[in-house]
Amino acid sequence: MIVSLTIVRYRKAFVPFALFAMAIHRFPLMLQKGCTFWKLMGCGRNGTFDLSPDWQQWGLLAVWQSRADYEAFEKRSFIASWWRKLTIESWTMLAEPLQSHGKWDGQDPFNGALKHEYDGPVAVLTRATIRLNRLKNFWSHVDQAAAFMTKAQGYITSVGIGEAPVYRQATFSVWESLDDVKAFAYKSREHAEVIKKTRAENWYSEELFARFKPVAAWGTLNGQDPLQGKVKFK
C-alpha cells in the first residue's frame, strides 16, 4: 500500500476550473485502477485548519495498492494531465502507513496499519468531522493549537486540507521524528488541554489519526520545496 498527497496551485484566472474539478474528477477516480480510497479537498491558507480557504490551492489524497498503480495514474490519467495544463505548481508526497486509528466516512482507508520498527521522519494526518453544535468550540481553539504546532520541536511543515468548508477538516504535517510527534501530542501542556476538551465536549462525530513513513516527495508549495534539506528519504 502507498499513500499519495498532491497539492496543486491553479492560476488565479483558472479558479473556476479548480471548482469544476472537484465535481468531475471524482468520476475518473472511481474508475482508476489500483486506487482503493481517495478524497478531493480544498486547502486552508495557513498550513492547518483554516476558515479562510485558498481558492487557488487544492489537494488529492489517495491510497494505492502499489507504487506502480500510483505511477500509472501520475503518467497517464486525465487528472494528472488536467493538472499539468491548468496549474502553476504542484507538490506530491508518497508515504507508507505506519499506524492509524479511527474512520473516514465510515472506512478505515489504511487498514489499521501498525508498524513499530521505524526510525526517521514522520508524516501525520489528523482528520475530523466536527459536530455542528461544536463548531464554535472547535474554531475558537484553532489558531492557538496551530501556533503550538508550528513552534514545536521537530516540526517541519504542514498543509490544511478539507472535504468541506468549516466542518470537515484535516491537517497533514511532517516531523523530524516520531519522538517529536509524541512530545507535541502528549507532553505539550497546551495541546493536551485542547485534546481534553475535544473528548469532554464531544466535538467530533468522526475522526481519524494516522502516521506515515515518507518515501518520496517532489515539486514545490508556494515557490519552494517544503522538505528541502530537512528530510532524507530511505
N, C-alpha and C positions, 0 to 999 in steps of 0.2 A: 504494500500500500504506500502511496505517495500523496502528499497534500500540496496543492499549489495555491498561492495567493498572488494575484496580479492586480496591481493598482495602475490605472491609466488616467492620463490627463488630456482632455479634449481642448481643441482650440475654442476660444470664447464664442466665436460665431457658430460653432458646431454643438453647443449645449443642447439644442433641440434633438440632435441625433443621439446624444447621450441618454436623454429621457426616452426616446423611441427604442433604444437598445434594451432598456430594462424590460420592455414589453416583448420584443421579438426574439431576443437572444435565448429566452427560455426554451424555445422550440428546438433549435439545433442542440442545445444541451440535453434535452430529453432523449435525443437520438444518438448522442455522442458515445461511441464505443469506448468501454473501459471506464466511464465516469459513473461512479456509484452515488455521488452526492454533490450538490452544487448550490451556491447562493450568490445571486447578483445583488450588489449592495452599493449604496451611496457612501460618501465619506464626510467626516467632520473636518473642521478647519484646524483643529489644534492637537491632533495626534491621539485623541481619546474620545470618550463620549462627548457629543457636542450638539447643542441646539442649533448652531449655525452651520448648515450644510455648505460644502464646497461644490458648487454646481458643475465645475469643470472636472472634478476628480471622482472616479468611480472604481468599483472593485469586483472581482470574482474570486470566490474561494471555492475550490473543488477538490474532491477526493477521487483518486485514480487507482485502478487495480495494479498498475505498474508504471514505472517511469516511461516506458515505451509508449503507453497509452497517452500520457501527457504530451510527449514529444510529437506524436502524430497530430494531436489537437493543435499544438503550437505551430506546426509547419503547414497544415492543410485545411484547418477549419474555417468556416465562414466568419466566426467571431474573431479569430486571430487576424484574418485578412481585413476585417472591418477596423480593428484597432490600428493596423499598420497604415491605413489610408486616412483615418479621421482623428487620430490622437497625435499629440506633440511629444509625449514621453510616456514611458511605462516602466514599472519595476515589478519583478517577479521573484518570489522565494519559493523553493521547493523544500519540503520538510517531511520527516518521518515521525509519526505519532509515538510519543513515549508514555504518556499517561492521559487518561480522560475520565471524567465522570459527569453525569447529567445528560440532558436530552436537548435536541434541536428539532423543533416541530415534531416531537414525539419519537425522534430517531436518535440512535447512537451512531453518528457518522464515522467514528474512529474505532468502533468495535471494542470499546472499553480497554484501549491499549494500556499495557502495564509492563514497562521495561525499566529495570532498576540499574543495569550496568551501563552507565553513560557519564562521561565527564567532559564537558565542553559548553559552548554557547547554547542557550535555550530560547526558543520562541514560545510565547504563551498566548492563548486565545481565551478571553473571558467574554461570555455572551449571555444576554438575559432578555426575557420578555418582561417588561415592567407592568405591574398591575396599574390600571388607570387611576385607581383611588390612592396610589402611592407615588404618582409621578412627581408631585411637589416635593415629597421627602427625598426622592432619588436625586432630582436635579439640583436641589439645594446643597448637595454634598459633592457634586461632580468636580467643580473647579478645585476644591480643596484636595480631593483624592488625586486628581491629575497632577497637582503641584507636588504632592508627596512622591508620586511615582517618578516623575522626571528628575527629581533630585536624589533619588535613592541610589545607593551603591550598586554598581554593575549595570545600571540601566543604559541601553544603547539607543533605541529608537522605538517609536510606536505609531500606529495609524488607527484612527477611529473609523469604524465601518458600521453599517446598519442596513437591515432589510426594509425598515420603515422609519420615518421621522419620529422622534420623541420617545416611542415606547418599545422598539425592537433594536437594541443597540449592542455593539461589541467593540472590544479593543484587542488588537493584535500587537504584541510588544516583543522586543528582542533584548535578551540579557546576556551578560558575560558568563554566568554560570547558574546552575540550579541552586547553589547555596545563596546567591544574591536574590533569587526569586523567593526562596523560603524566608530569608531575613526580612524582605519587604512585606511578604504576605502575613507572616506570623509574629515577627518581633517588633515591627513598627507599631508603636502605641496608637498613632493617629489612624493608620489603616485598620488596625484591629477594632478600633471603636466603630468605624464605618461598617465593617463586616458584622459586628454585633447588632447594629441597628437593622441591617438588611434581614437578619434572622428574626429578631424580636418583633419587628414591624411587618414582616412577611411582604417584602417589596416585590418579589418576583413570582410570576406564575410558572415560569420555566427558566432554567439556567443550565449552562454548560461551561466547564473549565477543562482546558486541555493544554498539555505541554508537548513540544516537538523538538526534534534534533534538526537544525538547519543543515541541508546538504548542498544547496546551491542557491545563488542569487545573482541577478544581473539587472542592469538598467538604472534609472535614476528616479528620484522623487524630488520635485521642486528644484531640479537642476543639479542634484548631487546624489551619489550612491550613499545611502544612509549607513551602510555597513563597511565602507571602505576603510581598511586599516584597523578595523575593530573585531572582525570575525574571520577566523581561518577555518575553512571547511575541511573536514577529514574524509 
